[in-house]
Amino acid sequence: MIPGAPRRLAGLLRKEMLQIWRDPSALAIAFVLPAALLLIFGYGVSLDARNVPVALVTQRPGALAASFTGAFAHSPFFRPRRYLTIQRAERAMAARRVEAIIWLPSDFARRAAAGGDSPIGVIVNGVDANDARLIEGYVQQLWAGWLTRQAEARGRPPPLALAVQPQVRFNPAVDSRDYLVPGLIAVIMTLTGALLTALVIAREWERGTMEALMVTRVTIREILLAKLVPYFLLGMGGMAASVMIAVFLFGVPLRGSIWVLTGASALFMLAALGMGLLISGFARNQFVAGQIAIITTFLPAFILSGFVFDINAMPAAVRLLTHIVAARYFVAILQSVFLAGDVWSVILPNALALAVMAVVFLGLARAIARKRLD
């Protein structure tokens, strides 16, 4: 480095650290916003269908009908409501007071006592296709369990010769919180890295402080390093806070190595910072920089990363598009490290993709950066 360069870089780093410390919005995006998002998604968002209101219609009450409908009251998935007629239950479904109707016809008890199939009517509200499939599966599971218990009580063989005992790996409780919270860390770090960096540099252009730097002896490389290092540390601090909230507040298991998680987070943070620096090279207005960052980084991280929506269920063209979204690779690593452990067949290829994207984005940001005002 040329003489005096280390001193200039140290001065720029000190300036950036002081600016971050004195800027409440930067600290809020780095620490307050992650905590708020984790609390909202951890407590308010769930992909599980629990306490589903269902209508129970029994045309001819009896002991067997009471036994079957009583199983709904003891299930954590249902909140049963009784209706006298199917017409009232259908009106309740149309008004969204119930999401499904379980209808026991008048010959239910007779056919059950005779060992027949004892069919029941099940009507499910299909407005939300995901919930409809979950409710249908829960009803089938409860029905099969009740038939098995009734057969055993009469000393008969179970209605099915094959007893299925599924085993759920990596998330035995099938709790969507354990699935959502790790992926949310990728979205949070995208906000901290790309959005915050783009906004801060655009703000310097608006305030004229960037022009003041341009007339000094500092090089463009020193300016970029001074922007990169403090926000890298800030983002990693936000990541550490998010991991502690996930583990200690929400009880999400961390089965992998903390060092693997830290290394992967560092690679993703460099890629996110590269995206933020690249955006700042085109936008010198905070509003424009914020809009570009949200459209090109936050929304893809939220929609196309596998954080909420399964990538395999997307159309082929959209699946191809997800390969240029850095959050896709980081979400895969996070879910593996948190729920499965250090699965290197997952970690290594995704970490390599993050490293390549970090080099590309930082290289492009350096290529378009010029020490001039035009």
C-alpha positions, -999 to 999 in steps of 0.1 A, spaced: 0 0 0 12 36 -6 26 55 24 -2 69 46 -28 44 33 -31 25 66 -36 57 85 -63 69 60 -80 36 62 -80 36 100 -95 71 99 -122 61 75 -131 30 96 -133 52 127 -156 76 109 -179 48 98 -180 33 133 -189 67 148 -215 73 121 -231 39 129 -231 46 166 -247 80 161 -273 67 136 -303 52 154 -318 38 121 -287 17 113 -287 2 148 -325 -4 145 -321 -22 112 -293 -43 125 -307 -53 159 -343 -41 165 -357 -52 132 -343 -87 134 -358 -92 169 -391 -78 157 -392 -101 126 -382 -131 147 -410 -124 173 -436 -119 146 -427 -151 126 -419 -171 157 -452 -164 175 -475 -151 148 -468 -172 117 -474 -209 115 -477 -233 86 -494 -259 109 -531 -264 110 -540 -264 147 -572 -257 166 -591 -259 133 -628 -252 138 -648 -281 125 -686 -287 124 -698 -321 137 -732 -332 124 -747 -364 138 -780 -374 122 -786 -402 148 -768 -398 181 -755 -429 198 -726 -444 217 -705 -451 186 -712 -417 172 -703 -401 205 -671 -421 207 -660 -410 172 -669 -373 176 -653 -373 211 -619 -381 194 -621 -346 178 -624 -329 212 -591 -346 224 -572 -338 192 -549 -307 193 -557 -301 156 -594 -296 159 -618 -273 178 -652 -291 172 -686 -273 171 -718 -293 169 -746 -285 145 -780 -302 143 -783 -302 105 -759 -303 75 -776 -271 62 -766 -251 93 -731 -265 91 -728 -255 54 -739 -220 63 -713 -218 90 -686 -229 65 -697 -202 40 -694 -177 68 -659 -190 76 -669 -200 112 -658 -236 105 -632 -249 80 -646 -285 77 -677 -305 82 -678 -340 96 -711 -356 88 -722 -389 104 -752 -403 84 -781 -420 101 -768 -455 94 -734 -449 109 -739 -469 141 -755 -498 123 -728 -502 97 -701 -498 123 -716 -525 145 -719 -548 115 -682 -543 107 -689 -524 75 -669 -495 62 -691 -470 81 -685 -441 57 -686 -406 70 -690 -374 50 -661 -349 51 -664 -315 35 -634 -293 36 -631 -255 28 -606 -254 -1 -600 -216 -1 -566 -223 14 -553 -253 -5 -525 -260 20 -548 -260 50 -574 -281 31 -548 -308 25 -536 -307 61 -572 -309 75 -580 -338 51 -549 -357 63 -557 -351 100 -593 -364 96 -581 -395 78 -555 -401 105 -581 -397 133 -606 -419 114 -580 -447 109 -571 -446 146 -607 -448 157 -614 -478 135 -583 -496 148 -594 -490 185 -629 -502 177 -616 -534 161 -593 -541 190 -621 -535 215 -642 -562 197 -613 -586 194 -612 -583 157 -581 -577 135 -575 -541 125 -592 -530 94 -559 -528 76 -534 -556 75 -505 -532 73 -499 -509 102 -480 -477 91 -458 -461 118 -442 -431 102 -410 -416 115 -403 -379 111 -366 -371 110 -349 -338 119 -382 -321 131 -400 -348 151 -426 -324 164 -434 -313 129 -433 -277 142 -432 -251 114 -415 -227 138 -384 -249 137 -385 -246 99 -393 -209 96 -370 -193 122 -337 -206 107 -347 -195 73 -357 -161 86 -321 -154 96 -312 -153 59 -339 -127 53 -327 -107 83 -290 -107 71 -302 -97 36 -318 -66 51 -287 -58 72 -262 -64 44 -278 -52 12 -305 -28 23 -286 -10 51 -254 -6 30 -273 7 0 -292 32 21 -262 45 41 -241 52 10 -270 68 -8 -275 90 23 -239 101 21 -244 112 -15 -275 132 -5 -258 149 24 -226 157 4 -202 138 26 -193 115 -2 -182 145 -24 -160 156 5 -143 122 5 -138 123 -32 -116 154 -30 -93 139 -4 -63 115 -11 -83 84 -2 -86 58 -29 -118 42 -40 -106 9 -26 -101 24 8 -136 39 7 -151 5 -2 -132 -13 25 -143 14 51 -179 7 41 -174 -31 40 -157 -38 73 -180 -20 98 -213 -33 82 -198 -68 81 -193 -67 118 -227 -51 123 -244 -78 103 -225 -106 121 -236 -91 154 -272 -91 142 -268 -127 131 -254 -137 165 -284 -120 182 -308 -137 159 -293 -172 166 -295 -166 204 -332 -156 200 -339 -187 179 -322 -211 203 -330 -197 237 -364 -180 231 -380 -203 206 -361 -235 214 -350 -242 179 -324 -269 180 -289 -261 168 -275 -296 160 -246 -284 138 -213 -266 146 -214 -230 156 -182 -225 136 -198 -239 104 -227 -215 110 -204 -186 115 -184 -194 84 -214 -197 62 -229 -165 76 -197 -147 69 -198 -158 32 -235 -148 29 -228 -114 46 -200 -107 21 -224 -115 -8 -251 -93 7 -227 -64 13 -215 -68 -23 -251 -65 -35 -256 -34 -13 -224 -18 -27 -234 -26 -62 -268 -10 -57 -252 21 -43 -231 24 -74 -262 30 -94 -285 48 -70 -275 80 -51 -309 86 -37 -321 68 -5 -356 62 -19 -344 48 -52 -317 27 -34 -342 13 -9 -367 3 -37 -339 -14 -57 -327 -32 -27 -361 -45 -17 -370 -56 -52 -336 -73 -60 -326 -86 -26 -353 -87 0 -382 -100 -21 -362 -128 -38 -348 -138 -4 -383 -140 10 -400 -157 -20 -374 -176 -40 -350 -189 -13 -371 -218 0 -377 -200 33 -414 -203 30 -422 -217 -4 -408 -251 -15 -385 -246 -45 -393 -280 -59 -430 -271 -62 -421 -240 -84 -423 -240 -122 -391 -249 -140 -384 -213 -151 -387 -200 -116 -366 -228 -102 -339 -218 -126 -342 -182 -114 -336 -192 -78 -300 -202 -86 -290 -165 -88 -306 -158 -53 -278 -160 -27 -304 -165 1 -313 -199 -15 -279 -214 -7 -278 -198 28 -313 -211 37 -303 -246 28 -272 -243 50 -292 -228 79 -319 -255 78 -293 -282 77 -271 -269 105 -300 -261 128 -322 -292 122 -299 -320 108 -264 -311 118 -232 -307 97 -243 -325 66 -213 -317 44 -230 -328 12 -254 -299 17 -230 -274 33 -200 -276 10 -217 -270 -24 -239 -242 -10 -210 -226 7 -190 -227 -25 -219 -210 -43 -220 -183 -17 -182 -177 -20 -186 -174 -58 -215 -149 -55 -195 -129 -29 -166 -126 -53 -188 -117 -82 -208 -90 -64 -178 -75 -47 -159 -75 -80 -187 -58 -98 -191 -32 -71 -154 -25 -73 -155 -24 -111 -183 3 -113 -169 24 -84 -151 55 -96 -136 84 -77 -155 110 -96 -188 129 -92 -205 122 -126 
